[in-house]
Amino acid sequence: MLSRHQHLIRSSLRAFASPRTAWTPSITTIRPFHITTLQQTLHPSLTDRDPTHSAAETHETHNERLFSYSNDHSTPLPPKFDHLHSHSLQVYPTTAGKTVSALQGQFQQMLMRLTKPKSVLELGTFMGYSAMAMADGMPKGGVIYTCEKDPKAARLSRELFEEHAYSPSTTDKEVKRKDATIEVVEGDGMASLALLAQRNLRFDAVFLDADKGNYVNYYNFILDNDMLTDEGYILADNVLFSGLVLNSEQRKRNSAAASASSSASSSTTAFSKGKGKKSKNGEEWSRETFQKFADHIDTFNKHVRSDPRVDVVLLPAFDGLSLIMKKRQ
């Protein structure tokens, strides 16, 4: 089974960011929850589909074909990135989907080449895929500080950065040091930000891809502590969260308009109450879990849009990317 997944990654490379259609059973005209075969493995919680789902709906969607076409007509990343995708599936078989897709990695690398940041902050290292992709696009002498709270992921990414000569501590004389280096900051995200702030570090670019419930806290800390340079930007990932942010808005509207009737309440939330599936480590995954993440993201999106300090454009690309910059004075 794993070898099949590895083949799919190498052959299509659309694995981790193919657009998915959110399921909203209260609106019967909307297409039922859809997910590709590989995504079922990467996001096992999403396999508990709408009971009206049929086998005929497993075909590749128009958006997925467009994604594959875009990937096929983009310059590929080096083979080490394909190997890392495969390795992520081996090490984290139920959560490997946290890794960005190859196409998004290419986009982030191109963004680094365009904007030429000397100092980059990443919140959410995971296996180091996006950090390496960005580092390869940065100018000579550039530094990425990447924060990861999972000790296992932090250790594995450090080993990876050492192996591929991104680590500032690389001593192997047989390996040519990369133009940009990557430093892993292990620990809780807010604590890591406080540590970096104490070092008076400021960043030309920030990639926000950590725990969704803290997006607002991370964002506020960075701006409140002047950690973003005047012409710097924040790139926030997963800001559409598989389209579930639309459910967040609907749920909030329903909640505000609903009566105290339990029947009215259950009709708007029943889709997320179903029994979830368990990952290999016993953690239960359910639509409700994913919807709560989406609710946090919706709160973040509204917070940024209403913040008078910044300008933002939310791009319906990949799983949603917000590009945020300080307003010009």
N, C-alpha and C positions, 0 to 999 in steps of 0.2 A: 504493500500500500504506500509506504513512504517513497519507494523508488518512483512510483507513478506520479506522486506529487512533485518530486524533484524534476521529472521530465516535463511536467506541465509548467513549472516555473521557468525552465530553460527555454521551452518552445514558445510559450505565449507571453510570459513576463507581464501578464496583466493581473497577477494573482491578488495583490493586496489592496488595490485601489479601484477596482472596477465599480462603476456606479451601481447602487442597489436601490430598488424602489421600496419605499416604506409602506407597510401594511396598515391601513386604517379601516377596520371592518365596519365602523359606523357610517362610512361613505361607500356604498356598495359599488359605485362606478369606478373606484380606484383599483388598479391591478393588484392582486394579492402579493403578499411578501415574496420576493424572488431572491434567490441566492445561487451562485454557481457551485459546482461540485467541489472545487478546490476551496472556495470560501467557506463551505460547510465545515471543513477541517480546521481552517484558520479561525473561524468564528463559530464554534459549535453551538453557542446559545441561539443562534439564528436559525437553526435547522428545525426548531419547533414551529413549523409553518402554520398558516391559516388552514384549517381543516378542509377548506374548499379547494386547496392547491391540487393540481393534477399533474401527471407526468408530462403532459403536453406543454407545460409552462417552463420546463427545464431548458428549453432551447436558448441559445445565446441571444441576448437582446440587441436592439439597434445600438444603444449606447455602448455596450460591451464590444460590439464589432468596431465602432468608431475608436474606442480606446485601443484595441488591438492594432487597428490601422495606424493610429498615431504612434504607437510604439514601434511598429515595423518601419516607419518613415522617420525615425529619430536616430541619431548617432548613439550606438549602444555604449554602456559603461564597460570597463574591462572585466574579464572573466572572474576576478576575485569577488565581484559583487554578486554574481550568480551563485558562486560557491557559498557566500555568506547567507543568501536566502535559503539555500538548501540546509546549511548548518543550523539556521534559526528554527527550521521545522524539526530537526532532530532534537535540539536542546529544549525548545519550547513548543511542543507539538500542538497545544491548544491555544496558544496566544501569539504565534508567530506573525499573525496579521498586524501586530503593532509596528512591524517594520514597514517603512515606506516602500512603494512600488519602484521598480526600475525607472519607469518614466518620470515619477516624481523626483527620484534621485538625480536624474539628468537635468530636470528643471531647476532644482536647487543648486546644482553645480554651475549651470549657466547663469543663474542669478548672482552667484558669487563672482563670476568672471565679469559680469556687467557692472556690479556695484563696487567691487574691489575692497571689501572690508578687511581691516587689519586685525580686528578683534571681534569674535563671534561668541555668543552665548547660546547654548542649546539646553533646554530643559526636557529631559527624557532621552537618555542615550540608547537604551535597550541594547541591541547587539552591535551598535556602532555604524550601521549602514549609512544613515543620513550624515553623520559626522564625517565619515571618510569621503562621501560624495562632495560635501561642501568644501572640505579641506583641499581636495584636488583642484578646485576652482579658485582658491584664494591666492593672493599675491605672496611672494617670498617674504618670510618673516611673520606671516599671519599666525594667529593662535585661536583655537577653539577651546572654550571651557564648556565641557558637557557634564550635566548633572544627572545622576542616577541613584535612586534610593534602594534598588534591589541589589544586594551584595553579590549575588551570583552573576547578574548581568554586568555589574561594574567590573568584576574580576575578569570575565570573559572578554569584555571590550578592551580592557587594559592589555590583555595578552594579544589581542588582535592588533591594536595600535602599535605595540612593540614589534610584533612580527612584520608588519608592513611599514615600519620606520616612520610612524606618525608621532610616536612617543618622544617627549623632550628628553627622556632618559635613555634613549636608544644608544647603545655602545658598540654594536656590531659594526666593525669597520668594513665588512664585506657588503653591507647594505647602505645604499645611498639615502641619506635623510631627506624626507619630503620637504617641499618648500614651506608648508604650513604644519604646525604641530597641534596635537590634540591632548588636552589635559583633562582627566576624569576627576570630577568632584563627587565623592560618594556621600550619600546621606539624604535626609529629608530635603525636599525642594526649598522650602522656606528657610531652613537652616543653612543650606548651601548658598542661597542668595545673600543671606546676611553675612556669611563668610566672605563672599566675593565683594560685597559692599565695603566691608572693613578694609579690604585691600585697595579701595578706591579705584576699582576697575570700572571702565565705561565701555560700551559695546556699540559697534557700527551696525550690527545685525543681531537679532535674537530670533531663534527658532523655538516656538512654544509647542511642545508635543508631549507633555507629561500628564499627570492625573487631571482629568477634566474638571473635577470638583474644585480644584485650586486655580483654575485659569484666571479668575478675577483677582485672587490674592497675588499671584505671580505678577500679573500685569500691573496692578497698583504699586507693588513694592518696587518694581523696576522704574516706573515713572516717578514715584514719590521720592526715591533716593537718587534720582538723576543718573541712572545707570545706562541710559540710552543717549548717544551723542545727538547733536542737533539735527544732523542729516541722516541719522540712523533709522532703522525700521524694525518692526516686529512682524514676523511671519507666523501666524497662528494656524495650526493644522487641525483637521477634523471638525471644522466649524459648521458643517452641514450634518455631520454624524449620520451618514447613511440615509439622509432625508428625514430622520426622526425628529429634527427640530420643528418640522411642520406639525407633528403631533403635539409637541410642547406648546406651541401657540394655541392649537385647538383645545387642548386640555385646560389651559389657563382661561380661555374664553368661556368654555363650558362651565368651569368652576365658578367663574364670576356670575354667570347667568343662571346657574342651576338653582333649583329649589332645594329644600331639605329632604326631598323625596329620595329614598335609597334606590328606587328603581331607576331614576334619572341618573344618579351617580354611577350605578353599575354599568349602564349602557355605554358610558364614555371611557370606562377604564378596564372593561372586561378583557380586552385583548392582551393586557400585560399581566393578568393574574394567572395565566396557565402554568402548569408545572414546567419547571425549567429542566435543562439537562445538566449533567455533572461532568466537569472536566476530569482528567486523570488524577488530579490532586484533590478531588472531592469537592471543589468549589462549584457552587450551583450558578449556572448561567441561565438567565431568563430574559424575555423581552422587557420585563419590568426593570431589570438591572440596566439594560442598554438604554431604555427610555429615561431613566434617572440621569445617566450620563448626558443624554441629549438635552435634558432640562437644564443641566448645569451649563452646557454650551450655549443654549438659547439665552440664558441669563447673561453670560459673558458677551455674546453678540450685541445684546441690547445695551449693556453697560458701556461697551466701547463706542457704539454709535452715538450715545448721549454724552460722551466725555468731551467737554469743550477744548481739551488740550490737544486732541489728535484729529487727523483725517484718516478714514478707513475705506478700503474697497474690499468687499467680500466676493471672491471669485468662485463660481460654481465649477471648480476644477478639482479632480481627484475626489477627496471626501470633503471638499470645501477648504479654501485657503483665504485667510484675511491678511491683507497687507496694511500695516498701521504705521503712520509717521506722525511726528509732532507737527502741529500747525506752524507755518512760517510766521514769524513776528512782523 
